[in-house]
């Protein structure tokens, strides 16, 4: 039995105060605490919270709560106006659609999580039995503690529709009060108010919610089926309209704008630098060291001096390459290639079967480069490492100690013993900011690091220190003692390691480039022309981030860049903000430390200035800072934000944003699984926003306003009917007529608006300025809402008064004339609204008209079947329909003629 206590910073289940933990090895029965399962979980609900959670999210809308109360009121006999099914069936259908949609998304999310968890387990067990101790699992992981729980995002469009329904409810109350007031509040007037509220309840259309929800499903299906953005996944089908109104795009750099495929570009030794075009020189130096064949041409003068210089340079290159080949956490893994099995390949170090595995692609790039110049990593286990020389000789090294890379230390180290010579060497590599104080004094490190960073290279400083046997034994004794300490263990261990990190010999600088993804530049230009401001949030150093921003054209050539200098207190922040305020139309580059100080003392002023910048680059940004920036943009501007990332450190930003997009990259699927939308490449974002986002928003705006128009028409007719017949609270249409009107008679043509589009997708991509028009929210505004209200009142009044004027003797004739005119008017209005006809729209129009004509046979209870076959009926319906629709067609033509929309010139 062994036990160890972890009490530094552990929080039980990721919550609450730090608590000590005892870990029993080999004695699972002695566990006194339950720990969270080590699995990825992106589900919003559990099996028990699903139904209550979905119902709560639905009835917290005023819209749905209103219809629930409305349906419940029909159980009171004095308030009942018709059959119960006319209220409960539509409400039940709306809830059923929502519950099924949420259930499908939860099941998909569960299956994705299960697949990823299985892949992780498979990787762990790929090489046989795994023995280890896991102290941090599940919700206690640092990356998970930096993120929030998955939440149901509510789109801005849904909130706007909810606001419009409140206005409609206000209109409903006013109309009901007016009706009762015109009765002089006679008798039990309070019951009359309730009856009128129920009678005019169609003012708020219950079909609006289900139409919009089904529309979202169609938009999501279209996005998934788009062959020009293959692999795109819609994980949250509730917010596709958000994609059409993004004002701020916040993106990660590595793996999102760049490929996260590292290519070794530069080896700098201080006096000489080797680039891609001179790597053969490095290879020849390595070859000469191991083959002892360094010879000079006999024609050259001074051969002794030349040989000496060449040997010195060869040994310097060799030391640098050997350090890079040894100082890392890469493990070569051998796999069967169909010809050679795994065991045989591992035994003979077969090159064709070898795969390098590491936690960082930077590490793999460095080891692959050493292989290309002649020094190959062929084997590694916990205690040893094997390198192969150009001549095929195997060099064995014993790993004595290894000090892994951490975000706090920004460096890693390893102590190895060369088995052939017995020499002990301490190798270290890390960021220049920390290594500058560790290596011996030199006059080129800072300057060359800056030069390489400005070229967009990720720079590492490599150093070494030779240790005597006694020196190492002394260090090991102190190191073991520090690791056994109960109090301040981390501090004591760090102190012992730092005792070695002094006066180290600077060997070289390495420059690795993370290349831009395909079409990043045109995509960013498209977003910029669409009126979207792009902020890049990255953990990289300032110079690298700035260079990538220029390279990707995030910052245009004619734009100045203001680099916000490092500030540590309020006074410095105040001075730097004043200096920044004097700049105009320039991009901002700021570090995470300076950002933290500015947000602490001058949050409002900083955000006001930053939001005016055409582009912002935040470097050395922590995951929590990324989420904080998103939150501040939402609060300060009120605009919609979209966050794009590919790694676990981007999850908090993605979840906080109004619309999160995950890029499936080399850092796993954590960001992709937690996002609302998942793409395989950054360039797909352009089409996702310009085409699908724009179409989704415009279609939903048209659909919502048309559904409201449909309900206001019939409510206006009811109001006219009641006012003519002495303000009686008697329904004009009953039973199946009222349900059929909003379903089989008009549902298909109205819903076919989700297929409408004003311009082709190619035009939308070519002219991103069309997207900019949507940012003002004009497709669905109070102005457009008022226009549709006036149209509805006009058409409802014309139809009802026309039916009252033209009917002959029986009440059923009024019903027949008005209802038929209403159906035809709706079908014609859909045709008036459509901008680009789709064959399914024509089918929907004809199908709805056919359903109405066919159902007349069964509606003899409400409509005189013999009357509708007469010429009198036909001409009266024709006249009423023409008077209700023809003026609107004329107005539409005049508007297109004298005030055409922005897209009309592009379609002509």
N, C-alpha and C positions, 0 to 999 in steps of 0.2 A: 504493500500500500504506500502510495506517495500522495502528497497533497501540496498545492501551491495556492497562494492567496493573491488575488488580483483586486486591488483596492485603489488604484490610482484615479481612474476616471470612469469606471464602469457604472452604468445606470441600468437597473433591472428593467428588462424589456424596453430599453430605450427611453424610459420615462422616470421622473422622480429624482431623488437625491442619490449620490454615489453610495454604493453599498459594497462591502467586502464579499468575495465569493470564494468558496473552497471547491476545488476541482478534484474529484477522486478518480484516480487512474486504475482501471481494472476492477472497480467496485461500483457498478451502476446502481446497485440496490441502496447505496448510502447517500444518493443524491437527496438533498433536502429542499431543493428548489426546482421549479419547472422553468425551462428556458424556451424561448420562441423557436419554432421550426426554421431551419435554414433553407427557406424556399422563397422564390419570387412570387409576389401576390399583388396584382394590379386590379383586383376586382373591387367594385364599389359597394357590393352587398354580400352578405352571407346568406345561407339557406333560410335562416330565421328572420333576417332583417329585410329580405327582398321585397315581399309584398307590402309590409308597412312603409318601407322606404320609398317605394315607387308611388304608393297612394299619397304619402305626405308630399312628395315633390310635385304631384299633380294638383292636389287640393290647396297648396299654398298659393297657387294662382287664383286671383279673384275670379277669373273666367270660369274655371272648373267648379270652384266652390259655389258660385251662383247657380249653376245648373244642378248641382246636388241638392241645394235648398229648394230649388224649383220643383224637382222630381219628388222630394219628400212632402211638399205641400199638397200634392195630389192625393195623399192619404186622408186629408181632411175633406169631408163631403161638401162643406160649404164653399170650398175653394176649387173643387174639381170642375174642370172645363171640358174634359174629354176622357178618352180611354187612357188608362195608366201606361199602356205600351207606347203611346205617342211621346212620353217624356223619358221613360226608363230605357227603352230600346236604344235610342240614339246615345244616351249617356253611357250605357253598358258597352256599346260598340266602340265608342271613343276610348274608354278605359281598357278594353280588350286589346285594341291595336297598340296602345302605349305599353301595356304589360308584356305583350308578345315581343315587341321591338326591344324592350329592355332585357327580357329574358334571353333573346337571341344574342345580344351583345355581351351579356354576362357569360353565357356558355362559350362564345368565341374567345372571350378573354381568359376563361378558365382553361380552355384547350391550349391556347398559346402559352400561358404560364406553365402548364404541365409539360408541354413540348420542350421549353427552354430549361426547366428544372431537370428533365430527363437527360438533355444534352450535357448539362453541367455534371451530372452524376456519371454519365458515360465517359466524359473526359477524365474524371478523377480515377475511374477504375479501369482505364484503357490498358494500363501496364501491369494489372494484377491487383494484389491486395494493397489497400491503403491503410497505413497506421498513422494516426495523428491525434492531436489534442486541439479541439476547437473551443475557443473561449468566447468569441463574439459571433452570434448567429442571428439570422432573420432581422428583426427590427432593431437589434443592437448594433448592427453594422454601421460604420461611420457614414457610408454613402446613403443608407436608408434613413439615418437620423437627420441627415441634411435635407431630406425631402419631406413633403407633406403627404397626407393620406389622399388617395384618389377621390375626386369629388365630381358631382354632377354639375357640369357647366351649363349655365343658362345664357343663351345668346341674347345679344342686344336687340335683335329683331323680335324675339319672343317677348321681351320686356316692353317694346314699343307697341306690339299688338295688345298686350295686357293693358297698357295705358289707354289704348283706343276703346277697349271693351268697357273700361270704367266711364269713359265719356258717353258711350252708348247707353250704359246703365243710368247715367244722369239724365239722358234724353228720355229714357223709358219712364223714369219717375216723374219727370215734368209732364209728359204726355198723359200719364195716368191721373195726376193731380188736376190737370186742365179738364179732363173728361168728367171727373167728379165735381169739379167747381162749376162746370156748365150745367150740372144737375142740381146746383145750389146746395150741395152736401146734404141731400135729402136722405131720410131713413138711416140705415146702418151704413153710412158712407165709408167707414173705415174698412168694411168688408169689400165694398165696391172698389176701393183703391187696390186692394190685394188682387181682386179678380181682374182688374185692368192690367195690373203688373204681369199677371199670368197670361192675359190675352195678348199683350204686346211683347211677350217674352222673345218673340222671333227677331226683335230688333238686335239682340245679341245672338249671333248664329252659333249653335252648338256644333255644326259641321265644320266651323272654321278650324278648330283644333285638330280634328282628324284629317282634314285636307292638308294642313301644313305638315303634320307628322308623316303622312304618306308621301308628301312631296319630298321631304328630307330623305326618305328611304330611296326614292327614285334618284335624287341627286347623288347619293352615296353609291348607288349601283352604277350610274353613268361614270363616276370618277374611277371606280374599280375596273370598269370595262374599257377605259381609254387606252388604246394601244400605244399612244405617244408618250405616256408616262407609265410604262409597265412596272408592275410590282407595288404600285401605290395601294395602300390599305386605309380604309376609313374605320377607325376604332371607336369613334363617337359620332353617331349619325344625327345627333341633336343640334349640331352647330355648323352645318355647311355654309349657311348664309354669312357667318362671320368672316369666311375667306374673302368675301367681296367688299369688306370695309376696313381692311387693315391700314393703319396709319404708321405704326412703328414695327419694324422687324428686328428682333434681337437674335443674333446668330453667334454660335460658337465658331472657333477658327479651325482647330485641328480635327480632321475627320469630317468636318462639315463643309467649310470652304475649300479645305485641302483634302488630299486623298488619304492621309495618314499612312502613306507608303513612303518610307524614308529612303532617300538615295544619298549615299556618301559622296560629298562634293569636294571637300577640302581637307588637307592635312597641312597644318602650319607648324613649323619648327622654330619660328622666330626669325631666323636668317633666310629661310627658304620656305616656299609654300608649294604644295603639289595639288593641282586640280585634276579634273577628269582627263584632260589631254596629256597629262604627264604621269599617270599612274604606272606606266610601264617602267619609269625610272625607279619608283619605289620597289617594284617587283624585282628589278635587276639588283638593287641594293640588298634585298632580302636573299636573293639567290647567291650573291657573292659571299655573304656572311656564312651561309651554311655549306657552300661548296668549296670555299677557300680558293676561288679561281679569279680573284680580282687582279687583272693584269693591265698594264698600260701599253699603248702603242709605242714601238721602239723609235718612231720618228720624232716623238715629242721631246722637248728639252726639259731638263729638270725632273726626271722620272721619280726620284726619291720624294721630292716635295709633293708632287701630284699624287703619288700613291698614298702618302700620309694623309693628305686632305680627303681623298676619296674614302679611305678606311674610316676616318673620323666621321664623315657624313654617313657612311653605310652603317656604322655602329649606332649613330643617333637615330637614324630611321628605324633600325632594327629594334632598339629599345622602345621606341614609340609604338611600333606595330605590335611588339610582344605585350606591352602594357594593355593595349586595346584588346588583344586576343585573350587576356587573362582577367581583366577587371570588368566583370559583368555578371548577370544572373541567367545567362542563356544555357539551355540544355539541348544537346543534339539528340534527336529521337530517330530511330531507324524503323522504317515501315516496309512491309513487303511490296515489291513492285511487279509481282506476277512471275518474275524470273528467279529472283532471290528471295528466300523467306526472311522473316524478321531476325531470327537468331543468327543466321549466316551473315546477314548484312551488318549486324551489330559487332560480330566477331571480327570481320575484315574491314570494318569502317567503309562500307560501300558508299561512294559519293552520291550515286543515283537514288539511294534509299534514305538519305539523311534529310531531316527536317529540323529546323531550329525553332525551339519554343522559348518564349520569354514573356514577361509581363508588359513590356514596352516594345513597340516596333523600332524605336531608336536603337535599342540594344541589338536586335537582330540585324539591322542595317550595318552596324559597326563590325559584327562578327562575320557577316557575309563579305564585307570589304577585306578583312584580313585574310579570308580564304582566297579572294581574288588575287591578292598580291603574294600568296605563297605560304601563309601560316594559317593552317586550318584547325579549327576546334573539332575534334573527332569523338571525344568522350568526356563524360562528366558524371560524377555522383556526389554524394554529400561530402566526401573527404578528399576527392582527387579530381584532376583534370588532365586531359591528354591533348597535346597539340601535334600536328604533323607538319614536318618541314617540306620544302620543295623537293628534297631528295627522297622523301618517303620515310624519314626517320621519325620515330615517335618520341616526343618529349613528355616526361611525366612530372607533374607538379602535385604536391600535397597541399590541400586547402587547410590552413591552420585556423584562420578566423575569417569571417565575412561580416561586413557591416552594411546592411541593406540601405537602399535609398529611401528617404522619407521627405515629405513636403516641407517639414520643418528644417531638416539638415541640408537639403538640396545637394546631397553628395552621397556617394557610396564608396566603400573601400574593401580591400581583400588582402590578406596576408598569405603568401604561398611560399613553399620550399621547393626549390629545383632539385629533383632527386639525383640528377647527374653530378651536380656540384655541391649540393648541400646549402646553397645560398638562400637566405631568407629575405624576401622583399615585400614591402608594404606598398601596394598600388592604390591610387585614389583618383577618382574623376568626379566632376561636379560643375555646378554653375559658377561663372566667373566671379559673381558677387561674394561667394563664400571662399572660393579657392584663392582669390587674390591675397587674402590674409594668411594663407597656409603655406604657399610656395615661397621659395627664396626670392629676394628682391630682383626685379627685372624691369626693363624700361619699354617693353613692347606688348605685354599681356593686355592691358586695358585698351590700348589703341587698336590692336588687331581684333580683339573681341567685338569692339564697336563696328569695325569695318565689315566683319563677317556677318554680324547681325543685320547691318544695313542692306546686305545682299539677300536677306531673308533666310539665312542659315541658322539652324539651332546649334549653338556652340557649347561644347564641353571642354573643360580644362583637364588634362591628364598629367598626373605627377607620380613620383615614386620615392621611396626611401629604403635604403639597404639597412638591414638590422643584423647586429651580431647575435650569436646564440644566447649569450647572457642577457643582452638587452631585451630579446623577445621573451625569455623565461621570466624576467622581472615584470614585463608588461602582462604576461598571461596570468601570473599570480595575482596582480592587482585587479585585473579584469574579472577573474573568477570570483574574487572576494567581493567586488562591487555587485556582481550579478546575484550573489547570495544575500545581499542586504535586504532587510525587511522595510526599512524606512528610506525614502528618497532614492530608491534604486535607480530610476531612470537618470536622475541627475548625477549620481555617482558613476554610473556606467559611461555617460557622456563625457564626464571629466577625465576618466581614464583614457578613453579613446583620443580625446583632444591632446593628451600629453604626447601622443605620437604624431599628431597633425601639426608639426612645426618644422620650418626650414626644409620642406620637401623639394626635391629636384623637379623643376618644371620640364616636362618632356615635350608636350605638343598641345595644339588645339585641334579639335575635330569639328568639321562643319557638315551637318546633315540637312538636306533640304526636303521639306514636305511639299510636294508639288500640288498646284491648284487642281481642283476637280474640273472635269470637262465643262466648258461653257459657263464658268462662274462669272466671267467679266460681262458677257451680254445679258446674263440673268440679272446681275446687280444693276446694270444700266436700265433694263426694263423696269425693275422695281422703282428705281429713282425717277424715271419718267412718268411712272404711274402715281407719283406723289407720296411714295412710301419712304420714310426715313429709316436707314439701316444703321444699327448699332452693333459693333462687334465686341463681344465679351469673351475674353480669353485668359487662361492662366499663364500664357507665355510672357517673356520679358518684353519691355517697351520697344526696343529696337526691332525685334523680330515681328511683333504685332504691327508696328508702323510700316515696315517693309511689305508685309503681306497685304495690308490695307491699300498701299500704293499699287502693288503688283496686281491685285484683284480689281483695281479701279473703283474700290469703295470710296477712295478719295480721288477726284478727278485731277488732271494735270494742272488745270488753271486755278485750283483751290489751294489756299494756304493751309498749313497745319500748325495749330497751337499746341505745343507740348506743355501740359500743366506740370510745373516743377514740383518736386516732392515737398509737401508741407506736413508739419507735425503738430502745429498748434493753431489756435484761433487767429492770432495776429498774422501769421504767414498765409493762412487760407484767405483772410480778408484782402491782403495785398495782391495775392495771385488772382483772385476773382475780379478785382478792379482792373488788373492788367488784361484779363481775358475779356472783360466787358468792352474794352476799347477796340477789340477785333471785330471784323464784320465778314460774314460769309466764309468762315474758315472751319475746318474739321478740328475736333478736339481729341487729344490723346491724353489719357489720365491713368495713373496707377491705382490699384485697389487701396493702398494705404492712404493716398491723398484723397481718394473718393470718400473713404470712411470719415476722415477729418472734416471734409466739406459738408457731408450729410449730417454730421453731428452738430455743427454750429450754424451752417448756412444752407439748410436743405432747400428752402423755397427759392433763394437767389440762384443757387447752383442749378437746380432743375429748370428754372426759367431760362437761364443762359444756354444750358445744354440742349434744350428742346428747340432752340433757334438754329442750332448747328445743322448743316446738311448731312454730316456723318459724325459718329462718336466711336472712339476705340477705347475700351477699358481693358487694361492689361493687368496681370497678376491678380485676377479676380477670383475670389472664393465662390463655391456653389451658392452659399447663402447670400452673398452680395449680388449674384446674378438675379436671384428671385426678388431681392429687395429693390433692385433697379426696375424690374418689371412692375412691381407693385406701385412704386412711386410714379412711374409714367402713367399708369392707369388713374391714380388719384389726382395727379396734378393736371393732366391734359383732358381726362375723360374720353380719350380716344382708345380704339381697339389695338391690342398688341398681339404679335405673333412671335413665338420663341422657337428657334430651330437649333437642334443639337443632336449629337450622336452617342454621347457617353453618359455614364451614371452621374457624373458631376453636373450634367445639364438637366436632370430630371426635375429638380426643384423649380428651375426657371420655366420649363415646359408646362408643369402643372399649374404654376401661378399665372401664366399668360391666358389671355382670352381664347387663344387658339394655338395649341402646341403641335409642332411638327417634329417627328423623329426621323433621323436619317440612319438607315441600316448600314453600319460601318464595321470597322475592325475592332472597335471597343465593345462589341457585343450588342445585344438587342434591348438593353435596359431602357434607353431613351425611346426607342421605337415602340416598345410595349406600353410605356407610360403616356405616350403622346395621343392626341386626338386623331392625327393623321400621320401615316408613315410613308416615306418616299425612299427610293433607293439612291437617288442623286440629288444634289442641291439644285441643279438646273431644272428639275421637274417642278420646283416651287413656282416658277414663272407661269407655267400653264395652269397649275393648280389654282393660283390666285386670279390671273388675268381672264381665264376662260371659265373654269368651273365655279370659282367664287363669285365672279360677276354674274354669271347666268343664274346661279342659285338664289342670289339676293334679289335680282330683278324679277325672277319668276315667282318667288314667294311673295314679293310686294304686290305684283299683279294679281296673284291668286287670292291673297288675303282681302284685298280691296274688292275683288269681284264677289267673293263669298259674302262680304258685308253688304254689298250692293244688292245681292240676291235676297237677303233677309230684310233689308230696309224697304225694298219694293213691296213685299207682301205685307209688311207692317204698316206702310203708308196706306195701302188698300184697306186694311182692317180699320185704321183710324178714320178714313173717309166713310166706310160702311157704317161704323158705330155712330159717327156724328150725324149721318143722314137719318138713321133709324133711332133718333131720340137718345143717343148716347147709351145705348144698351150694351151690356158686356156679354154679347153673344158672338161666338166665333164665326167668321165668314166661311172658312173651310174647315172641315172636320175629318177625323179618322185618317184614312189612307191618303187623302189628297194632301194633307199637310206634311206627311212623311215622304210621300212620293215626290213632292215638289223639290225637296232638298236632296233626294237620293236618285232614283232611277230616271227621273225626267230631266234633270239638269246636272247631275253629278259628273258624268263622263266628259261632257264638253268643257265644264268649268275646270275640272282637274287636268284636262289636256293642256292647259296653260303652262304646266310644268315642262312641256316640250318646246315652248316658244323661245325664240331668240331674235334679238334685233340685228346682230351681225354674225358673220361666220367666225369660227374659232381662229382662223388664220388672220382675219382682220383685227380681232381683239388682241392677238399677240403682236401684230405689226404696229398697232396704234395703242400703246398702253395708256395714253392720255385719256382714253375712254373710261378707264378704271377710276381716274381721278374724280370724275363727275359723281361717282357713287359715294365718295367720302363725305359729301354734304348731306347724305341721307334723303335725297330728293325723290327716289322711287316710292318711298312710304313716308309721307310727312303730313302735318296738319293741313297743309294746302291741298294735297291730292285727296286726302280723306274728305275734306269739305266739298271738293268737286264731285266726288262720288256720292256723297250724301245728297247734294242738290240734284244730281242725275236720278237718284233713286226716288226722291220725293216727286220729281217731275213725272217720271214714268209711272210710278204707282198711282198718282193722282189722275193722269190721263186715262190709264186702263180702267180704273174704278168709275170715274165720272162718265167715261165713254160707255161702259157697260150699263150704268144706271140710266143714261139718256136713251140708249138704243134698245133696251130690253122691251119685250112686248107685254106679257101678262103675268108670267109666273116667275117666282124667285129663283128656281133652278136654272132659268135662262140667264140670269145675272151671273150665277156661278159658272155656267158653261162658257159664256162669252169672256168673262174676266180671266178665268183660269187658263183657257186656251191662249188668250192674248198674252198672258203673263209668261207661259212656257215659250211661245214663239219669240217674245221680246228677249228673253234670256238667251236663247240660241243665237239670235241675231247679234246681241251685244257681245257674245263670245267671239263671233266672227269679226266684229268691229275691232275688238281688242287685239286679236292675233296679228303678229307682225310677219312671221314666217310660217307658212302652212306646212304641216306634217301630215302624212297620209292617215295617221291614227286620229288626228283632229277631225278629219272629214268623216271617218268611221264613227267617232263619238257623236258628232252632230246627227248623223243619219240614224244611228242606233237609238239615241234618246227620243227623237221624233217618232220612230217606229214603235218604241215601247209605249209612248203616250197614246198613239192611235190604237194600238192593239189592246191597251188596258181599258179603253172607253167601254168595251163590251161588259166589263165587270164593275163599272162605276155607275150603274143605273140608279143606285141609291143617292148619289150626289149630283149626277148630270143627266139631263134628258137626252137619251141616245138618239131619239127620232129627230129632235130639234137640231142636233149638230150635223145632220145629213142634209139640211135645207140650204138653199142659196142665200137666204136671209142671214143665217148664221155665218156663212163664209165671208160675205162682203162686210158685215159688221166687224168681225175679227180682223179682217185685212185692213180696214180703215183705222181701227184703234191701234194696231201694231205699227202701221206706217207712221201715224202721228207721234207715237212714242219713240220711234227709232230714227226716222228720216232726218229730223233736225240735228241729231247727234252725228250722223254720217256727214252732213253738210259742214258742221263745225270742225270735224276731224279733217276734212279735206282742206278747208280754209286755213287751219292751223299748220298743216303740212306744207301748204303753198306759201304762206307768208312768214311763218316762224318755225322752220324745220328743226328737228333735234340734231344734236352734234353728230350722230352716227349716220344720218340719212345720206349725206354726201358720199360716205364711204361705201354704202350699199348700192348706190346708183351707178 
